[in-house]
Amino acid sequence: MVGNSTTSMSRRRGLDSSVISWILLVSLLLINHLAASFSAGNLQPPPKNISISFTRRIKRARSLKDGIRVLQDIESEGYSPNVFHYSAVISKCSKEGELPEWRAALTLLKRMQNQGVAANVIPYNAAISACGKAGRTNTAVGLLAEVKQQGLEPDVITYNAAISACEKGSRTDTALELLAEMKQRGVEPNAITYNAAIRACEKGSRTDSALDLLAEMKQQGLEPDVITYSAVISACEKGIRTDTALELLAEMKGRGVEPNVIAYNAAISA
């Protein structure tokens, strides 16, 4: 299933699957070369100014491969990459143009752990996002569990990435469970959280749950946007709630939220 989805994704975006495989292979080979090049025991933490300079270079890197090469440069100068360097490179895995390189994200995360780099939630957040965007829902949820097992505290970005992964994987129940869990842990949901959970409810034809989340969102003082309303109206369409769909269409206009084609189509179909 994943193979089919990634292949169709690459075709839609005009990138041949063989090219994607080559890009991924090169990235993984670079990581493996990085792992074999130096012993962590021979490396020293870089001074703060040098560390910041390397982080900026990684963020400016045009691709994942270029980011990995900066990690190589750090080690070639006798320094050990820290959590900020790894986080910056892993973040590129979810932004790598046509296809999120989730395998590279996991490989980098594992290497960071093997090198004894003190972790925080930032690299995990980036890896969860990469897995979610690649449709690897189970892996994303597993990484969230690993965050908690490591004694780290998931933040709103962690949960947003995991709930978004559940939405993409049509895991409605898991998305709602994670929303409840984050609130129990004192992590305040934001508009991104609710949008992802509402979209998960829409995909799962959970109309009442989507409406409840919209009401809760407004009670929390958060402003629904066009993504929110489009998802809820689409949920009403699936639940054959015509009157509610039209009421929401009127409400979003009254709030100054401009309906898009998705909202209009869903309202008409309802």
C-alpha positions as CSV (number, residue, x, y, z in Angstrom):
1,M,0.0,0.0,0.0
2,V,2.7,2.4,0.9
3,G,4.7,1.6,-2.2
4,N,1.7,2.3,-4.4
5,S,0.9,5.6,-2.6
6,T,4.5,6.8,-2.9
7,T,4.7,5.8,-6.5
8,S,1.5,7.6,-7.4
9,M,2.7,10.6,-5.4
10,S,5.9,10.8,-7.4
11,R,4.0,10.5,-10.7
12,R,1.6,13.2,-9.8
13,R,4.5,15.5,-9.0
14,G,6.4,14.6,-12.1
15,L,9.3,12.7,-10.5
16,D,10.2,9.3,-11.8
17,S,10.3,6.6,-9.1
18,S,13.8,5.6,-10.1
19,V,15.0,9.1,-9.4
20,I,13.4,9.0,-6.0
21,S,15.1,5.7,-5.2
22,W,18.5,7.1,-6.3
23,I,18.1,10.2,-4.2
24,L,17.1,8.1,-1.1
25,L,20.0,5.7,-1.8
26,V,22.5,8.5,-2.0
27,S,21.2,10.1,1.2
28,L,21.4,6.8,3.1
29,L,24.9,6.0,1.7
30,L,26.1,9.5,2.9
31,I,24.7,8.7,6.4
32,N,26.4,5.3,6.4
33,H,29.7,6.9,5.3
34,L,29.3,9.5,8.0
35,A,28.8,6.7,10.6
36,A,32.0,4.9,9.4
37,S,34.2,7.9,9.1
38,F,34.8,8.8,12.7
39,S,34.7,7.4,16.2
40,A,32.5,9.5,18.6
41,G,35.2,9.1,21.3
42,N,37.6,11.1,19.2
43,L,35.3,14.0,18.7
44,Q,34.7,17.0,20.9
45,P,31.7,19.3,21.3
46,P,32.1,22.4,19.2
47,P,32.4,25.8,20.8
48,K,29.1,27.7,20.9
49,N,29.9,30.1,18.1
50,I,31.1,27.3,15.8
51,S,28.1,25.2,16.7
52,I,25.7,28.0,15.8
53,S,27.6,28.5,12.5
54,F,27.2,24.9,11.6
55,T,23.5,25.0,12.4
56,R,23.0,28.0,10.2
57,R,24.9,26.2,7.3
58,I,22.5,23.2,7.7
59,K,19.4,25.3,7.7
60,R,20.7,27.1,4.5
61,A,21.5,23.8,2.8
62,R,19.4,23.3,-0.3
63,S,18.8,19.6,0.2
64,L,19.0,16.7,2.6
65,K,22.2,15.5,1.0
66,D,23.8,18.9,1.5
67,G,22.7,18.9,5.1
68,I,24.3,15.5,5.7
69,R,27.5,16.8,4.2
70,V,27.6,19.6,6.8
71,L,27.4,16.8,9.4
72,Q,30.4,15.3,7.7
73,D,32.2,18.7,7.8
74,I,31.5,19.0,11.5
75,E,33.2,15.6,12.2
76,S,36.0,16.2,9.7
77,E,36.9,19.2,11.9
78,G,37.1,17.0,15.0
79,Y,33.7,18.1,16.5
80,S,30.7,16.0,17.4
81,P,27.4,17.0,16.0
82,N,24.9,17.9,18.7
83,V,21.1,17.6,18.9
84,F,20.5,20.9,17.1
85,H,22.6,19.8,14.2
86,Y,20.8,16.5,13.9
87,S,17.4,18.2,14.3
88,A,18.1,20.6,11.5
89,V,19.1,17.8,9.1
90,I,16.2,15.5,10.1
91,S,13.8,18.5,9.5
92,K,14.9,18.4,5.9
93,C,13.6,14.9,5.6
94,S,10.0,16.1,5.8
95,K,10.7,19.0,3.4
96,E,12.7,17.1,0.8
97,G,10.8,18.3,-2.3
98,E,8.7,15.5,-3.9
99,L,8.8,12.8,-1.3
100,P,9.5,12.9,2.5
101,E,12.6,10.8,3.2
102,W,11.3,9.1,6.3
103,R,13.9,6.3,6.1
104,A,16.7,8.8,6.2
105,A,15.0,10.5,9.2
106,L,14.9,7.2,11.1
107,T,18.5,6.4,10.2
108,L,19.7,9.8,11.4
109,L,17.7,9.5,14.6
110,K,19.2,6.1,15.3
111,R,22.8,7.4,14.5
112,M,22.2,10.3,16.9
113,Q,21.2,7.8,19.6
114,N,24.2,5.5,18.9
115,Q,26.6,8.4,19.1
116,G,25.3,9.2,22.6
117,V,23.9,12.6,21.7
118,A,21.6,13.9,24.4
119,A,18.1,14.0,22.8
120,N,15.2,16.3,23.1
121,V,11.8,16.3,21.4
122,I,12.9,18.4,18.5
123,P,14.5,15.6,16.3
124,Y,11.7,13.3,17.2
125,N,9.2,15.9,16.1
126,A,10.9,16.2,12.7
127,A,11.1,12.4,12.3
128,I,7.4,12.0,13.2
129,S,6.5,14.7,10.7
130,A,8.6,13.0,7.9
131,C,6.9,9.6,8.6
132,G,3.4,11.2,8.7
133,K,3.9,13.0,5.4
134,A,5.2,9.7,3.8
135,G,2.0,7.9,5.0
136,R,3.9,5.9,7.6
137,T,1.3,6.3,10.3
138,N,2.3,3.3,12.5
139,T,5.9,4.5,12.5
140,A,5.0,8.0,13.5
141,V,2.8,6.8,16.4
142,G,5.6,4.5,17.4
143,L,8.0,7.4,17.6
144,L,5.6,9.3,19.9
145,A,5.6,6.2,22.2
146,E,9.4,6.2,22.1
147,V,9.5,9.9,23.1
148,K,7.6,9.0,26.2
149,Q,9.7,5.9,26.9
150,Q,12.8,8.0,26.7
151,G,11.4,10.2,29.5
152,L,11.0,13.2,27.2
153,E,7.9,15.4,27.3
154,P,5.9,15.5,24.0
155,D,4.9,19.1,23.1
156,V,2.2,20.5,20.9
157,I,4.4,20.1,17.8
158,T,4.9,16.4,18.7
159,Y,1.2,15.7,19.0
160,N,0.3,17.8,16.0
161,A,2.7,15.7,13.8
162,A,1.3,12.4,15.2
163,I,-2.3,13.4,14.9
164,S,-1.7,14.6,11.3
165,A,-0.1,11.2,10.6
166,C,-3.2,9.6,11.9
167,E,-5.4,11.8,9.7
168,K,-3.3,10.8,6.6
169,G,-3.6,7.1,7.6
170,S,-7.3,7.3,8.4
171,R,-6.7,6.4,12.0
172,T,-9.6,8.4,13.5
173,D,-9.8,6.7,16.8
174,T,-6.0,7.0,17.4
175,A,-6.2,10.7,16.5
176,L,-8.9,11.4,19.0
177,E,-7.1,9.3,21.7
178,L,-3.9,11.4,21.1
179,L,-6.0,14.6,21.4
180,A,-7.4,13.4,24.7
181,E,-3.9,12.3,25.9
182,M,-2.3,15.6,25.2
183,K,-4.9,17.5,27.2
184,Q,-4.5,15.1,30.0
185,R,-0.7,15.7,30.0
186,G,-1.3,19.5,30.1
187,V,-0.3,20.2,26.5
188,E,-2.7,22.8,25.1
189,P,-4.0,22.0,21.6
190,N,-3.9,24.8,19.0
191,A,-5.7,25.4,15.7
192,I,-3.4,23.0,13.9
193,T,-4.2,20.2,16.4
194,Y,-7.9,20.7,16.0
195,N,-7.7,20.9,12.2
196,A,-5.8,17.6,12.0
197,A,-8.2,15.9,14.4
198,I,-11.3,17.3,12.5
199,R,-9.9,16.1,9.2
200,A,-9.4,12.7,10.8
201,C,-13.0,12.7,11.8
202,E,-14.1,13.7,8.3
203,K,-12.1,10.8,6.8
204,G,-13.7,8.4,9.3
205,S,-17.2,9.8,8.6
206,R,-17.4,10.8,12.3
207,T,-19.7,13.8,11.7
208,D,-20.7,14.3,15.3
209,S,-17.1,14.2,16.5
210,A,-16.1,16.7,13.9
211,L,-18.9,19.1,15.0
212,D,-18.0,18.6,18.7
213,L,-14.3,19.5,18.0
214,L,-15.4,22.6,16.1
215,A,-17.5,23.7,19.1
216,E,-14.6,22.9,21.5
217,M,-12.2,24.8,19.4
218,K,-14.3,27.9,19.5
219,Q,-14.9,27.5,23.3
220,Q,-11.1,27.5,23.7
221,G,-10.9,30.9,21.9
222,L,-9.3,29.5,18.8
223,E,-10.4,30.8,15.4
224,P,-11.5,28.2,12.9
225,D,-10.1,28.8,9.4
226,V,-11.0,27.7,5.9
227,I,-9.4,24.3,6.6
228,T,-11.4,23.8,9.7
229,Y,-14.8,24.7,8.1
230,S,-14.0,22.8,4.9
231,A,-13.3,19.6,6.9
232,V,-16.4,19.9,9.1
233,I,-18.7,20.7,6.1
234,S,-17.2,17.7,4.3
235,A,-18.0,15.6,7.4
236,C,-21.6,16.9,7.3
237,E,-21.8,15.9,3.6
238,K,-20.7,12.3,4.5
239,G,-23.2,12.3,7.4
240,I,-26.0,13.7,5.2
241,R,-26.4,16.7,7.5
242,T,-27.5,19.2,4.8
243,D,-28.9,21.8,7.1
244,T,-25.8,21.8,9.3
245,A,-23.5,22.1,6.3
246,L,-25.4,25.1,5.1
247,E,-25.4,26.7,8.5
248,L,-21.6,26.2,8.7
249,L,-21.2,27.8,5.3
250,A,-23.1,30.8,6.4
251,E,-21.2,30.9,9.8
252,M,-17.8,30.9,8.1
253,K,-18.8,33.8,5.9
254,G,-20.1,35.6,9.0
255,R,-16.8,35.2,10.6
256,G,-15.0,36.6,7.6
257,V,-13.6,33.2,6.5
258,E,-13.8,33.0,2.7
259,P,-15.1,29.6,1.6
260,N,-13.0,27.7,-0.9
261,V,-14.1,25.2,-3.6
262,I,-14.0,22.3,-1.2
263,A,-16.4,24.0,1.2
264,Y,-18.8,25.0,-1.5
265,N,-18.7,21.5,-3.2
266,A,-19.2,19.8,0.1
267,A,-22.1,22.1,1.1
268,I,-23.8,21.5,-2.4
269,S,-23.3,17.7,-2.2
270,A,-24.8,17.6,1.3
